[in-house]
Amino acid sequence: MPRMFRSTIAVLVLVPLLAGCSTAQVILDACPAIGWMNSLEVRLDGARAGEVALVELCDEAGCSVPGPTAATDPPTAGPWYSGEDLGTGVWRFTLDMSAPEEFDLIAYGPGVTELARESFTAEWHRVGGSAQCGGPMATDPVEFVID
């Protein structure tokens, strides 16, 4: 009898544990991506928009770096945000899995002269992945006026 009792206890303990393992595997199978990048497009406008040499995006976690620098030397602390000039007054920011609701944009002219600074609020929407697993997000383009 004691042997049967031990076997019953072992089954009662192991079945829930093994069931938990199979559930975790199902979640891993359903969510194969482990990371993604979010994006934000900024359109420059205004009388001095043509003078802009660099646009920086900053939030409470840190600030972006120019695209080529970010690709070759990601920061060791803070966010991994990079900004790229697409030409014709449009900048695209690639953000790690962050989607800051509030952020600042800073426009610099030649010689790192600050031309403009403005705070923005963004509404992010999913452009890939799923609600269960997460995935890439984007916002509507932001208009940044440089006067």
N, C-alpha and C positions, 0 to 999 in steps of 0.2 A: 504494500500500500504506500509506504513512503516514497518508493520509486515513482509510482504513478502520480503522486502528488507533486513531486519535483518536476516531472515532465509537463504537467498541466501548468504549473507556475512559469516554467520556461517559455511555453507557447504563449501564455498571456502577456509576458513581458516582451518577447521578441516580435510578435506580429505587429503591434503598433510601431515599433522602431523600424522595422523593415518597410512598413507601409509609408512611413515618413520619408524614407530614402527614395522610394519609387516616385513619390510626389515631387520631391526635389529634382529628380532627373527629368520628369515631365516638364517642369518649369525651365530647367536648363535647355532642354530640347526646343521648347517654344520660344525662348529668348536667346538666340545664339549670339547676337551682337553684344559686345562688352563696352562699347563706347561709340560716340558719334560727335559730329561738329554741328553747331548751330550757325546760322548766317543772318546778317543784317546788312541791308543796302542803304547807303546814305547818298542823297542827291544834293549837291551844292548849288546854291542860288544866291543872287544878290550882286551888288556892284563890285565887290572885291573877290568874288568866287574864283576868278582867273588867277589870282595871286597865291592861291593855296598850294603849298608844297607838301604838306603832311596833315592828315587828320588823325586824331587820337581818340579812342573810346576809353573812358574810365568809369569804373563803378567802385563800390566799397571794397572789392577784392583786389583791385589793381588796374593797370592801364595796358592798352594794346601796344604792340611793337610793329614796326614795318614788316610786311610780308616776308621778304627774303631772309631777314634776321630771324624771324620766328621759325621758319622752316629748318634752318640749320642749327639754331641754338635756342631751344625752348627754355623758358625760365625755370629755375629750380624751385621757386616759391611763387605763390599767387596764381592768377589765371593764365591760361594760354590763349590770348587773344591776338589776332594779327589783322592788320589793315592793309588793303591793296588798292592802289589807284587804278581804276579801270579806264581812265581817260574820260574826256567829255564831262567832267564834273561829277563823276560817280565813283564812290568808294565802296568796297565790299569788305565787311568785317567777318572773320571766321572766329567763332568762340568755341572753347571746349564745351563740355556738356552744360555750361552755364546759360541761363536765359534771364539776365537781369531785367527786372521791371523798370528800374530807374537807372539812368546812366548819364554821363556828361560827354559831349563831343567838344573837342578843342581843335580849332584850325590854326595852323602855323604857316607863315609866309617864309620867304627866303631868310636864312640866318636865324631860324627858330624864333621868329617874332610872332607872338600870339596875335592873331587877327580877330578871333571870335571864340566864345565859349557859351554853351547853352545846355541846359538840362532837358532830358526827354523822358517820357514814360512810354513803354512799349507793351503791346499785347501780342504775345507769342502764340503761334498755332503750329500744331504738328504737321510736318510734311513727309514723314516716313515713320516706320516702326509701328507701335501700337500703344494703346493706353496701358495695357498690362506690362509691357516691356520697356516703354519709353522709346525715344527715337529722335531724329533730327527735328529741329524747330526753326521757324523763321518768323519775321514780322513783315508788315507792310513797309515799303520804303519810307525812310525818314527824310524830310526836307530840312536842310541846315542852311539858314540864310547868313551870308557873310557880307555885311555892309560896312 
